[in-house]
């Protein structure tokens, strides 16, 4: 979904994401003199009103358009206009964090100007208003959910401090999430917060989709659950699976790759607890196909002899505290019996070590399952491990789509240095000047940042960040040794083109693992679904880009300085006229 409005030379476009909105702005070139940024006011249909905050503000030499009242905050974009031509707004990041609201949001966007070192008042004649629904994403029979992935952020530090505290210890498989995890001081008042509050904030929509899915089974004795799990230690998920195990309403295939077979691992603890509590101890299978049982899947089925499949949850999200609360991840829900039947058949064909060993020779490993029906349009799903020839054809098809992109390529992939034509194609497009390319990985090398007067793409790292920040910023949590930050494996092609597509799921998009790992790769050509993934890529890149070493270390140079001095309005002229990727990006998002 997109909404576009324009007035008196100011244009605003709003794109609907999963419980978030991508806003894009533009001005006529004749309006650039003395321009210093945009003010964004938010109004909801339940009467909430606030300005989006900006962490950068003018220095003391700039006179504001009105005197600050007691309830004002100088970081409000009313006083500190945002110097970007786009903004991703996520409800309850700063305002109403303990009480998120979803519904109709109206964004009022106003360009701001400085004259004689004074920020001029908002001009209502230049205010453009656009209204769009902000809610969890659903398109037909497909739902999406994303983790927040902002544990390394100013927002998390403000609400929960800068100590990593997702579990009370490293040994207990489950624990009471309602217990206090720490305390914070806000407005001079110290207040405790619980593990549940941290988990809800970080897990965001993905956590809600996962727990809602499990609760549907728990609350309906006519349902049972099949589970593919790679890692498994999230306390709420574990408790709910154990509850179903005691009732004989769950089967699980749990990976037994070497790390998961070590004494003391959470997976071994889960295995032991499951066999002790389960009504039927043969309802757990440990296995790894040729290498890893890497899928993360729940399948709802009828609890009878027919065992008809009804609904499926899949994606990149491991069922762990890391997977939901540190990693950037997605979940996909198919509320469709035809799609779910295929997932259920794959589970049945995998339940048993002997079956896992020969899965790559099965019909399921050699078929691209296509769906184009009411509620699930233009969707293709494949299940690994595949034979080599199947992988070669699959990777050739995807890499060709990437290399022949007409508009843009956006991606968030965990690693990009594996043997893979798909990953090679991403690297080629990042170097290209033909299209807009914007990506993020967890690799620290071969970063590509903006170069003046060039149209080559951008690739940044979510691991290569500074955690000790200069004022006015507070230190943030770093997560080395705790797994990946970017755990997504998705690629968007032609988000703004005529034939948009996104590839997502649990596959690492690497050639050899696709022949050995149990995985599923999903292709969507639904424009609204593609848009949601495009917004997710932009959101992550915007957040981690400014934390990348070499940028934040020079926080008082480049564009950061331009925001602290009102007389430096040359920023807009440079941005608007430069023959580089930023100009192309601005044009792409607003058109």
Secondary structure as GFF3:
##gff-version 3
##sequence-region A 1 591
A	DSSP	beta_strand	2	7	.	.	.	ID=ss1
A	DSSP	beta_strand	10	16	.	.	.	ID=ss2
A	DSSP	beta_strand	20	27	.	.	.	ID=ss3
A	DSSP	three_ten_helix	29	31	.	.	.	ID=ss4
A	DSSP	beta_strand	35	44	.	.	.	ID=ss5
A	DSSP	beta_strand	49	51	.	.	.	ID=ss6
A	DSSP	beta_strand	86	90	.	.	.	ID=ss7
A	DSSP	beta_strand	103	115	.	.	.	ID=ss8
A	DSSP	beta_strand	118	119	.	.	.	ID=ss9
A	DSSP	three_ten_helix	124	126	.	.	.	ID=ss10
A	DSSP	beta_strand	128	134	.	.	.	ID=ss11
A	DSSP	beta_strand	138	139	.	.	.	ID=ss12
A	DSSP	beta_strand	142	146	.	.	.	ID=ss13
A	DSSP	alpha_helix	154	160	.	.	.	ID=ss14
A	DSSP	beta_strand	180	186	.	.	.	ID=ss15
A	DSSP	beta_strand	189	194	.	.	.	ID=ss16
A	DSSP	alpha_helix	195	218	.	.	.	ID=ss17
A	DSSP	beta_strand	223	229	.	.	.	ID=ss18
A	DSSP	alpha_helix	235	246	.	.	.	ID=ss19
A	DSSP	beta_strand	250	255	.	.	.	ID=ss20
A	DSSP	alpha_helix	258	261	.	.	.	ID=ss21
A	DSSP	alpha_helix	266	277	.	.	.	ID=ss22
A	DSSP	three_ten_helix	281	283	.	.	.	ID=ss23
A	DSSP	beta_strand	284	287	.	.	.	ID=ss24
A	DSSP	beta_strand	297	302	.	.	.	ID=ss25
A	DSSP	beta_strand	309	315	.	.	.	ID=ss26
A	DSSP	alpha_helix	321	325	.	.	.	ID=ss27
A	DSSP	beta_strand	330	334	.	.	.	ID=ss28
A	DSSP	alpha_helix	337	348	.	.	.	ID=ss29
A	DSSP	alpha_helix	353	357	.	.	.	ID=ss30
A	DSSP	three_ten_helix	359	361	.	.	.	ID=ss31
A	DSSP	three_ten_helix	364	366	.	.	.	ID=ss32
A	DSSP	beta_strand	369	373	.	.	.	ID=ss33
A	DSSP	beta_strand	376	384	.	.	.	ID=ss34
A	DSSP	alpha_helix	388	403	.	.	.	ID=ss35
A	DSSP	beta_strand	408	413	.	.	.	ID=ss36
A	DSSP	alpha_helix	421	431	.	.	.	ID=ss37
A	DSSP	beta_strand	436	441	.	.	.	ID=ss38
A	DSSP	beta_strand	458	461	.	.	.	ID=ss39
A	DSSP	beta_strand	489	493	.	.	.	ID=ss40
A	DSSP	beta_strand	501	505	.	.	.	ID=ss41
A	DSSP	three_ten_helix	513	515	.	.	.	ID=ss42
A	DSSP	beta_strand	519	524	.	.	.	ID=ss43
A	DSSP	alpha_helix	527	545	.	.	.	ID=ss44
A	DSSP	three_ten_helix	552	554	.	.	.	ID=ss45
A	DSSP	alpha_helix	558	564	.	.	.	ID=ss46
A	DSSP	alpha_helix	570	577	.	.	.	ID=ss47
A	DSSP	alpha_helix	581	590	.	.	.	ID=ss48
###
